[in-house]
Amino acid sequence: AFECADGVTRAFLAEANRLARIGQHDEARALVKEAERALKQTPALEPPLFAARLLHDRAVVALALGRRDEGLELLTRAEERSRARAIPCFRMRLLEDLLDVLPPSDARRTAFFAEANAMSAERKFTPRRWRAPWLLPLDV
């Protein structure tokens, strides 16, 4: 259930952003709301392996709906929970998302950037070259 919620959230938000770019704002918002509804239906007891991922999913939904403060708070909580790096590819995705949305003046950026670069080199991850399609606000 948790793995599916993570994948569905990012897929729905990417498609919602595509729809918003071509002017189908109602359909885009409906997809984001569906992702939000799916996340609310995940089991209440989250295994530690997925807790940070669900916070991340909730954060990107909040950002898509224009709730920036809530989204940043949830991303911060997800980062704190993911520090054990149990799932390195998720940690890398989270760090890249944080670097995309944190203001340039945020003091944490340097540490996040250094960690992402180190993980990229250590694990042979290819750094993302553009903002993730699930991360853009709908602006509707």
Phi, psi and chi 1 to 4 in degrees:
 res  aa     phi    psi   chi1   chi2   chi3   chi4
   1 ALA       -  -41.9      -      -      -      -
   2 PHE   -71.3  -40.5  -62.0  107.3      -      -
   3 GLU   -63.2  -41.6 -171.6   72.3   36.4      -
   4 CYS   -65.1  -42.3  -70.6      -      -      -
   5 ALA   -59.6  -41.0      -      -      -      -
   6 ASP   -64.2  -49.5 -175.9   50.3      -      -
   7 GLY   -66.0  -42.6      -      -      -      -
   8 VAL   -63.8  -41.2  164.0      -      -      -
   9 THR   -59.1  -52.0  -61.8      -      -      -
  10 ARG   -64.8  -39.5  -72.6 -178.8  -72.3  114.9
  11 ALA   -65.6  -45.1      -      -      -      -
  12 PHE   -63.5  -41.6  -84.4   28.3      -      -
  13 LEU   -69.1  -38.1  -67.4 -179.0      -      -
  14 ALA   -62.2  -44.8      -      -      -      -
  15 GLU   -66.4  -39.0  177.6   62.3    7.5      -
  16 ALA   -61.3  -41.1      -      -      -      -
  17 ASN   -66.8  -37.0  -80.5  -55.1      -      -
  18 ARG   -62.4  -45.8 -174.5 -169.0   71.0   76.8
  19 LEU   -62.9  -41.0  -69.1  169.6      -      -
  20 ALA   -63.6  -37.8      -      -      -      -
  21 ARG   -64.9  -27.0  -77.4 -166.8  -52.7  -86.4
  22 ILE  -100.4   12.8   61.1  172.7      -      -
  23 GLY    90.2    5.2      -      -      -      -
  24 GLN   -93.7   67.2  -64.0  179.2    3.0      -
  25 HIS   -67.3  -38.2  -62.0  -70.7      -      -
  26 ASP   -64.6  -43.3  -69.1  -20.7      -      -
  27 GLU   -65.1  -38.5  -65.9   86.3  -12.6      -
  28 ALA   -63.1  -48.8      -      -      -      -
  29 ARG   -62.0  -37.7 -176.3  167.9  -75.4  -77.8
  30 ALA   -62.4  -39.7      -      -      -      -
  31 LEU   -65.6  -40.8  -86.6  178.6      -      -
  32 VAL   -65.3  -41.6  175.3      -      -      -
  33 LYS   -63.3  -36.3  -71.4  -65.0 -163.9 -179.8
  34 GLU   -66.0  -40.8 -174.8   62.1   31.1      -
  35 ALA   -63.1  -42.1      -      -      -      -
  36 GLU   -62.5  -41.7 -174.0  174.9   45.2      -
  37 ARG   -64.0  -42.4 -168.2  170.7   21.1  -96.6
  38 ALA   -62.4  -39.7      -      -      -      -
  39 LEU   -67.3  -32.1  -72.6  170.5      -      -
  40 LYS   -71.0  -18.3  -72.6  178.5 -179.1  177.4
  41 GLN   -95.8    2.2  -66.2  176.4    4.0      -
  42 THR   -68.7  153.3   57.8      -      -      -
  43 PRO   -56.0  144.8  -25.3   33.9      -      -
  44 ALA   -66.0  -32.2      -      -      -      -
  45 LEU   -90.8  104.6  -63.6  173.4      -      -
  46 GLU   -92.9  125.8  -59.4  164.8   -6.8      -
  47 PRO   -62.8  145.0   -6.9   13.4      -      -
  48 PRO   -52.8  -32.6  -24.8   32.1      -      -
  49 LEU   -63.0  -28.2 -167.4   60.7      -      -
  50 PHE  -108.8   -7.3  -71.1   98.9      -      -
  51 ALA   -58.2  -46.3      -      -      -      -
  52 ALA   -66.9  -37.0      -      -      -      -
  53 ARG   -65.6  -38.7  -68.6  170.5   77.3  177.3
  54 LEU   -69.1  -37.2  -71.7  172.9      -      -
  55 LEU   -62.3  -41.4  -74.1  168.5      -      -
  56 HIS   -61.5  -45.5 -179.2 -120.2      -      -
  57 ASP   -60.5  -45.4  -67.5  -23.5      -      -
  58 ARG   -62.9  -34.5  -69.9 -179.7  179.6  113.6
  59 ALA   -65.6  -46.7      -      -      -      -
  60 VAL   -68.9  -29.9  -64.8      -      -      -
  61 VAL   -66.6  -45.3  165.8      -      -      -
  62 ALA   -60.1  -43.0      -      -      -      -
  63 LEU   -62.4  -42.3  -69.7  169.3      -      -
  64 ALA   -62.0  -32.4      -      -      -      -
  65 LEU   -89.2    7.3  -67.4  172.4      -      -
  66 GLY    83.4    9.8      -      -      -      -
  67 ARG   -93.1   71.7  -59.2 -172.0  -46.7 -114.6
  68 ARG   -61.1  -46.9 -176.0  168.1  172.0   76.2
  69 ASP   -61.0  -45.2  -68.8  -18.3      -      -
  70 GLU   -62.3  -43.9  177.1 -172.9  -10.1      -
  71 GLY   -61.0  -44.4      -      -      -      -
  72 LEU   -66.5  -38.0  -71.0  175.3      -      -
  73 GLU   -63.5  -44.1  169.3   61.2   26.4      -
  74 LEU   -66.6  -37.8  -71.1  166.2      -      -
  75 LEU   -63.8  -39.3  -81.9  175.3      -      -
  76 THR   -63.8  -43.9  -62.1      -      -      -
  77 ARG   -64.9  -39.5  -71.5  176.0   46.3 -154.1
  78 ALA   -62.3  -41.8      -      -      -      -
  79 GLU   -62.1  -44.1 -173.3  -81.1  -36.8      -
  80 GLU   -61.0  -41.3  -69.2  166.9   -4.4      -
  81 ARG   -73.2  -22.6  -72.7 -132.8  176.3  139.2
  82 SER   -95.2    6.8   72.2      -      -      -
  83 ARG   -62.8  -22.3  -74.0 -172.5 -173.7  151.5
  84 ALA   -69.9  -13.4      -      -      -      -
  85 ARG    56.0   40.7  -67.1  168.3   53.9  168.2
  86 ALA   -63.1  -31.1      -      -      -      -
  87 ILE  -125.4   91.8  -55.0  173.4      -      -
  88 PRO   -57.4  -39.5  -23.7   32.6      -      -
  89 CYS   -66.1  -34.1   60.0      -      -      -
  90 PHE   -67.5  -44.4  162.9   70.0      -      -
  91 ARG   -57.9  -42.7  176.4   73.9  179.7  173.3
  92 MET   -62.7  -45.7 -178.8   73.8  169.4      -
  93 ARG   -61.3  -41.8 -176.5  173.1   69.7 -133.0
  94 LEU   -64.1  -45.4  175.1   62.3      -      -
  95 LEU   -60.7  -42.7  -69.5  171.0      -      -
  96 GLU   -64.9  -39.6  -71.2  176.9  -33.8      -
  97 ASP   -63.7  -43.2  -75.5   -3.0      -      -
  98 LEU   -60.5  -44.5  -82.1  162.1      -      -
  99 LEU   -62.8  -29.7  -71.4  167.0      -      -
 100 ASP   -75.2  -28.5  -80.4  -16.5      -      -
 101 VAL  -109.1  -20.2  -60.3      -      -      -
 102 LEU   -70.9  143.5  -72.6  174.7      -      -
 103 PRO   -64.6  150.5    9.3  -13.0      -      -
 104 PRO   -56.2  -26.0  -21.7   29.5      -      -
 105 SER   -82.7   -6.2   60.2      -      -      -
 106 ASP   -66.2  125.1 -167.1  -62.2      -      -
 107 ALA   -64.4  -22.7      -      -      -      -
 108 ARG   -75.2  -17.3  -60.1  170.5  -66.4  175.8
 109 ARG   -56.1  -43.1  -70.4 -178.1   62.4   81.2
 110 THR   -60.8  -45.8  -58.0      -      -      -
 111 ALA   -66.8  -42.2      -      -      -      -
 112 PHE   -63.8  -42.0  -67.5  159.3      -      -
 113 PHE   -63.6  -44.0 -173.8   74.0      -      -
 114 ALA   -63.0  -43.3      -      -      -      -
 115 GLU   -64.6  -43.4 -177.7 -177.9   -9.6      -
 116 ALA   -61.8  -42.0      -      -      -      -
 117 ASN   -64.4  -41.6  -80.6  -17.1      -      -
 118 ALA   -64.6  -43.5      -      -      -      -
 119 MET   -64.2  -39.2  -73.5 -178.0   72.5      -
 120 SER   -60.6  -44.3  178.6      -      -      -
 121 ALA   -70.9  -45.2      -      -      -      -
 122 GLU   -67.1  -43.2  173.5 -172.3  -30.2      -
 123 ARG  -100.1   -0.8  -57.2 -112.5  180.0 -153.8
 124 LYS    63.3   33.1  -50.6  -82.8 -169.8  -91.8
 125 PHE   -77.3  140.9  -69.5  150.1      -      -
 126 THR   -86.5  119.6  -57.9      -      -      -
 127 PRO   -62.5  146.4  -17.5   27.9      -      -
 128 ARG   -70.2  139.2 -165.8  163.1   66.9 -156.3
 129 ARG  -101.3  -12.4  -67.6 -168.0  168.5  102.4
 130 TRP  -145.1  165.1   52.9   83.9      -      -
 131 ARG   -61.1  142.6  -89.7  176.4   92.4  114.9
 132 ALA   -66.6  141.7      -      -      -      -
 133 PRO   -66.1  -17.4   20.8  -28.8      -      -
 134 TRP   -86.5   -1.8   59.2   80.7      -      -
 135 LEU  -103.1   -8.8 -162.6   54.0      -      -
 136 LEU   -83.6  137.1  -57.9  174.1      -      -
 137 PRO   -68.8  147.9   20.9  -27.2      -      -
 138 LEU   -69.6  -27.5  -69.6  177.9      -      -
 139 ASP    54.7   42.9  -66.7  -30.1      -      -
 140 VAL  -118.2      -  -68.4      -      -      -
